[in-house]
Amino acid sequence: MEVENRLRLGAEMLLDRACPEGGWNAGDAVVYGVPLRPHIDATALALAALRLHYRLPIVRNSLTWILDRIECPSAYSLAWVILAAAAYKDVRADVSPAIDIARNRLAALGIDPKTVEDTSTIALAALALGPDGANNPFEVKV
């Protein structure tokens, strides 16, 4: 029972902090009346956590927002797009093709460990480029 309460509270907090048009950033969505821009990594993490809430418009809009970022030149961000979108392959027909495009773009970047100074980018890319259909690293089974 406590786990369900914590999951509900976490989802409520994430939904409360969503940017008005979709997506999330590292904090509040609006500051001094100005809507802030979402970030790919924060949006990906929120989408991974909110998979069971796909019926909500803000979650659907956020998935659309992140799928529109597959042209991003950042390996870090592309990996996040892939990892977040993978949880939604069964709910929208446009997700799998977008993941394929993002995976191809990420692989084409030829991530060279000598040019990437942080292990988080290398680790995320490894997860994102892992075998398609592999277990979702963010899935929580209750």
Backbone as numpy.savetxt, mean C-alpha at the origin, in Angstrom:
# Nx Ny Nz CAx CAy CAz Cx Cy Cz
-11.79 -11.84 22.07 -12.61 -10.65 22.07 -11.74 -9.39 22.07
-10.65 -9.40 22.84 -9.77 -8.24 22.91 -9.11 -7.97 21.55
-8.76 -9.03 20.83 -8.14 -8.86 19.52 -9.10 -8.15 18.57
-10.35 -8.56 18.55 -11.34 -7.91 17.69 -11.51 -6.44 18.05
-11.51 -6.13 19.34 -11.64 -4.73 19.77 -10.44 -3.90 19.31
-9.25 -4.47 19.42 -8.05 -3.76 18.99 -8.05 -3.55 17.47
-8.47 -4.56 16.73 -8.55 -4.42 15.27 -9.56 -3.35 14.87
-10.70 -3.33 15.55 -11.72 -2.32 15.27 -11.19 -0.93 15.57
-10.54 -0.76 16.72 -9.99 0.54 17.10 -8.92 0.99 16.11
-8.04 0.08 15.71 -7.01 0.41 14.73 -7.59 0.85 13.41
-8.60 0.13 12.93 -9.25 0.49 11.67 -9.92 1.86 11.79
-10.59 2.12 12.90 -11.23 3.42 13.10 -10.21 4.56 13.08
-9.07 4.34 13.71 -8.03 5.37 13.74 -7.49 5.63 12.34
-7.23 4.57 11.58 -6.74 4.74 10.22 -7.76 5.48 9.35
-9.00 5.07 9.45 -10.04 5.71 8.63 -10.20 7.18 9.00
-10.03 7.50 10.26 -10.13 8.89 10.72 -9.02 9.77 10.15
-7.89 9.16 9.84 -6.73 9.93 9.37 -6.52 9.87 7.86
-7.47 9.33 7.14 -7.35 9.26 5.68 -7.41 10.65 5.07
-6.63 10.85 4.02 -6.68 12.11 3.28 -8.04 12.22 2.60
-8.58 13.42 2.45 -9.94 13.59 1.93 -10.22 12.88 0.60
-9.28 12.87 -0.31 -9.52 12.24 -1.62 -9.02 10.80 -1.68
-8.46 10.32 -0.60 -7.92 8.96 -0.56 -6.45 8.97 -0.24
-5.99 7.88 0.33 -4.60 7.75 0.70 -4.34 8.25 2.10
-3.11 8.03 2.55 -2.70 8.44 3.89 -1.32 9.06 3.80
-0.99 9.84 4.81 0.38 10.34 4.95 0.86 9.94 6.33
1.90 10.56 6.82 2.50 10.14 8.08 1.79 10.71 9.31
0.74 11.46 9.13 0.06 12.06 10.28 -1.36 12.43 9.95
-1.72 13.63 10.34 -3.07 14.11 10.08 -3.29 14.37 8.60
-4.52 14.27 8.18 -4.86 14.46 6.77 -5.04 15.93 6.41
-5.40 16.73 7.39 -5.64 18.16 7.16 -4.98 18.93 8.30
-4.20 19.96 7.95 -3.55 20.80 8.96 -3.86 22.26 8.63
-4.38 22.97 9.61 -4.78 24.37 9.44 -5.72 24.53 8.25
-6.61 23.58 8.09 -7.60 23.64 7.02 -7.07 23.27 5.64
-5.81 22.87 5.55 -5.21 22.53 4.26 -5.06 21.01 4.16
-5.70 20.39 3.17 -5.53 18.95 3.01 -4.10 18.61 2.60
-3.53 17.62 3.25 -2.17 17.20 2.94 -2.19 16.10 1.89
-1.07 15.96 1.21 -0.96 14.94 0.16 -0.66 13.58 0.77
-1.25 12.54 0.21 -0.93 11.20 0.70 0.46 10.76 0.24
1.01 9.79 0.94 2.30 9.20 0.60 2.07 7.74 0.23
2.86 7.24 -0.69 2.68 5.87 -1.16 2.89 4.87 -0.03
3.96 5.00 0.72 4.24 4.00 1.76 3.18 3.98 2.85
2.77 5.14 3.33 1.74 5.20 4.36 0.41 4.67 3.84
0.09 4.98 2.59 -1.14 4.49 1.99 -1.11 2.97 1.85
0.03 2.44 1.44 0.17 0.99 1.28 -0.05 0.27 2.62
0.55 0.79 3.66 0.40 0.16 4.97 -1.06 0.22 5.45
-1.69 1.36 5.25 -3.09 1.49 5.66 -3.98 0.55 4.84
-3.73 0.47 3.54 -4.52 -0.44 2.70 -4.33 -1.89 3.12
-3.11 -2.26 3.47 -2.87 -3.63 3.92 -3.68 -3.92 5.19
-3.76 -2.94 6.07 -4.49 -3.12 7.32 -6.00 -3.09 7.12
-6.47 -2.41 6.09 -7.91 -2.20 5.91 -8.54 -3.10 4.84
-7.88 -4.17 4.47 -8.39 -5.05 3.42 -9.83 -5.50 3.68
-10.15 -5.78 4.92 -11.50 -6.24 5.25 -12.54 -5.12 5.18
-12.08 -3.90 4.94 -12.98 -2.74 4.88 -13.08 -2.19 3.46
-12.84 -3.03 2.47 -12.83 -2.58 1.08 -14.16 -1.95 0.66
-15.23 -2.31 1.27 -16.54 -1.76 0.89 -16.65 -0.25 1.16
-15.78 0.28 2.00 -15.82 1.71 2.32 -15.24 2.54 1.18
-15.90 3.62 0.80 -15.42 4.44 -0.31 -13.98 4.94 -0.14
-13.57 5.31 1.07 -12.22 5.83 1.25 -11.17 4.76 0.96
-11.47 3.52 1.28 -10.54 2.42 1.00 -10.48 2.18 -0.50
-11.63 2.15 -1.15 -11.67 1.96 -2.62 -10.95 3.11 -3.32
-11.20 4.35 -2.89 -10.52 5.51 -3.49 -9.01 5.45 -3.27
-8.61 4.98 -2.12 -7.18 4.89 -1.81 -6.51 3.82 -2.65
-7.20 2.73 -2.91 -6.66 1.70 -3.80 -6.49 2.27 -5.20
-7.47 3.02 -5.67 -7.35 3.67 -6.98 -6.16 4.63 -6.98
-6.03 5.40 -5.92 -4.93 6.37 -5.82 -3.58 5.66 -5.92
-3.42 4.56 -5.18 -2.12 3.90 -5.18 -1.85 3.20 -6.52
-2.88 2.67 -7.15 -2.68 2.03 -8.46 -2.28 3.07 -9.51
-2.69 4.30 -9.31 -2.31 5.37 -10.24 -0.85 5.80 -10.06
-0.15 5.20 -9.11 1.24 5.57 -8.85 2.24 4.57 -9.43
1.81 3.69 -10.35 2.73 2.68 -10.87 3.79 3.25 -11.81
3.68 4.52 -12.15 4.72 5.17 -12.96 5.82 5.78 -12.09
5.70 5.64 -10.80 6.67 6.20 -9.87 8.06 5.62 -10.15
9.10 6.45 -10.16 10.45 5.96 -10.44 11.18 5.38 -9.23
10.56 5.40 -8.07 11.21 4.95 -6.84 10.99 3.46 -6.60
12.07 2.72 -6.43 11.97 1.29 -6.13 11.23 1.07 -4.82
11.52 1.88 -3.83 10.86 1.78 -2.53 9.34 1.92 -2.68
8.91 2.94 -3.39 7.47 3.19 -3.56 6.81 2.14 -4.43
7.46 1.73 -5.51 6.89 0.69 -6.37 6.69 -0.61 -5.59
7.65 -0.95 -4.76 7.50 -2.17 -3.95 6.29 -2.06 -3.03
6.09 -0.89 -2.43 4.92 -0.70 -1.58 3.62 -0.82 -2.38
3.59 -0.25 -3.57 2.39 -0.36 -4.42 2.06 -1.83 -4.65
3.05 -2.60 -5.02 2.85 -4.03 -5.30 2.35 -4.78 -4.07
3.01 -4.57 -2.95 2.64 -5.28 -1.73 1.24 -4.94 -1.26
0.87 -3.68 -1.34 -0.47 -3.28 -0.91 -1.54 -3.80 -1.87
-1.30 -3.64 -3.15 -2.30 -4.02 -4.14 -2.54 -5.52 -4.16
-1.53 -6.31 -3.84 -1.66 -7.77 -3.88 -2.82 -8.26 -3.02
-3.11 -7.57 -1.95 -4.21 -8.00 -1.07 -5.59 -7.76 -1.69
-5.64 -7.00 -2.79 -6.92 -6.62 -3.39 -7.14 -7.27 -4.76
-6.31 -8.23 -5.12 -6.42 -8.85 -6.44 -7.78 -9.49 -6.67
-8.41 -9.96 -5.61 -9.68 -10.67 -5.77 -10.90 -9.75 -5.76
-10.72 -8.44 -5.58 -11.88 -7.55 -5.51 -12.03 -6.62 -6.70
-10.98 -6.47 -7.49 -11.06 -5.58 -8.66 -10.24 -6.14 -9.80
-10.82 -6.09 -11.00 -10.17 -6.66 -12.18 -8.92 -5.89 -12.61
-8.83 -4.61 -12.27 -7.68 -3.82 -12.71 -6.45 -3.97 -11.82
-6.56 -4.68 -10.73 -5.45 -4.77 -9.78 -4.33 -5.67 -10.31
-4.65 -6.86 -10.76 -3.61 -7.79 -11.23 -2.79 -7.21 -12.39
-3.43 -6.63 -13.42 -2.62 -6.02 -14.48 -1.73 -4.88 -13.98
-2.23 -4.09 -13.04 -1.43 -3.00 -12.48 -0.23 -3.56 -11.71
-0.45 -4.63 -10.98 0.65 -5.26 -10.24 1.70 -5.77 -11.23
1.27 -6.39 -12.31 2.22 -6.88 -13.31 3.07 -5.75 -13.88
2.43 -4.63 -14.18 3.17 -3.47 -14.71 4.16 -2.97 -13.67
3.71 -2.85 -12.43 4.60 -2.35 -11.36 5.75 -3.32 -11.11
5.48 -4.61 -11.15 6.55 -5.61 -10.95 7.58 -5.51 -12.08
7.11 -5.35 -13.30 8.04 -5.22 -14.43 8.87 -3.94 -14.31
8.23 -2.86 -13.90 8.97 -1.59 -13.71 10.00 -1.73 -12.60
9.60 -2.37 -11.51 10.53 -2.55 -10.39 11.72 -3.42 -10.81
11.44 -4.51 -11.50 12.52 -5.38 -11.96 13.44 -4.66 -12.94
12.85 -3.81 -13.78 13.65 -3.08 -14.79 14.55 -2.03 -14.15
14.21 -1.60 -12.96 15.06 -0.62 -12.28 16.43 -1.21 -11.97
16.51 -2.55 -11.98 17.79 -3.19 -11.72 18.41 -2.74 -10.42
17.70 -2.95 -9.35 18.15 -2.47 -8.05 19.54 -3.01 -7.76
20.46 -2.09 -7.71 21.85 -2.42 -7.44 22.12 -2.12 -5.97
22.48 -3.16 -5.19 22.73 -2.92 -3.76 23.78 -1.84 -3.51
24.63 -1.58 -4.47 25.64 -0.54 -4.30 25.03 0.85 -4.39
23.88 0.97 -5.07 23.25 2.28 -5.22 22.11 2.50 -4.25
21.68 1.45 -3.58 20.60 1.56 -2.60 21.24 1.48 -1.22
21.13 2.57 -0.48 21.81 2.65 0.80 21.02 2.08 1.97
19.75 1.79 1.77 18.99 1.28 2.90 18.47 -0.13 2.61
18.53 -0.94 3.63 18.10 -2.33 3.47 16.58 -2.45 3.34
15.84 -1.46 3.80 14.39 -1.56 3.69 13.94 -1.58 2.23
14.59 -0.81 1.36 14.24 -0.83 -0.06 14.56 -2.18 -0.67
15.71 -2.72 -0.36 16.09 -4.03 -0.89 15.13 -5.11 -0.39
14.79 -5.07 0.90 13.88 -6.06 1.47 12.49 -5.95 0.87
11.99 -4.72 0.72 10.66 -4.52 0.13 10.63 -5.00 -1.32
11.68 -4.69 -2.07 11.75 -5.14 -3.46 11.77 -6.66 -3.53
12.50 -7.30 -2.62 12.55 -8.76 -2.60 11.17 -9.35 -2.32
10.45 -8.76 -1.38 9.09 -9.22 -1.09 8.17 -8.99 -2.30
8.27 -7.81 -2.90 7.38 -7.45 -4.01 7.66 -8.28 -5.26
8.90 -8.66 -5.46 9.27 -9.42 -6.65 9.29 -10.92 -6.40
8.93 -11.32 -5.19 8.88 -12.75 -4.86 7.86 -13.45 -5.73
7.79 -14.75 -5.61 6.86 -15.51 -6.45 5.43 -14.98 -6.35
4.81 -14.77 -7.51 3.42 -14.31 -7.51 2.56 -15.37 -6.84
1.67 -14.94 -5.99 0.83 -15.87 -5.28 1.44 -16.32 -3.96
2.62 -15.80 -3.64 3.23 -16.14 -2.35 2.35 -15.59 -1.24
2.55 -16.07 -0.06 1.75 -15.59 1.07 1.91 -14.09 1.24
0.83 -13.44 1.57 0.83 -12.00 1.82 1.57 -11.76 3.14
2.70 -11.02 3.12 3.45 -10.82 4.36 2.70 -9.99 5.39
1.60 -9.36 5.00 0.85 -8.51 5.92 -0.45 -9.14 6.39
-0.72 -10.34 5.96 -1.98 -10.98 6.31 -1.98 -11.40 7.77
-3.05 -11.07 8.46 -3.23 -11.46 9.86 -4.42 -12.41 9.91
-4.18 -13.57 10.45 -5.28 -14.54 10.59 -5.71 -14.56 12.03
-7.00 -14.30 12.23 -7.54 -14.25 13.58 -8.32 -15.51 13.84
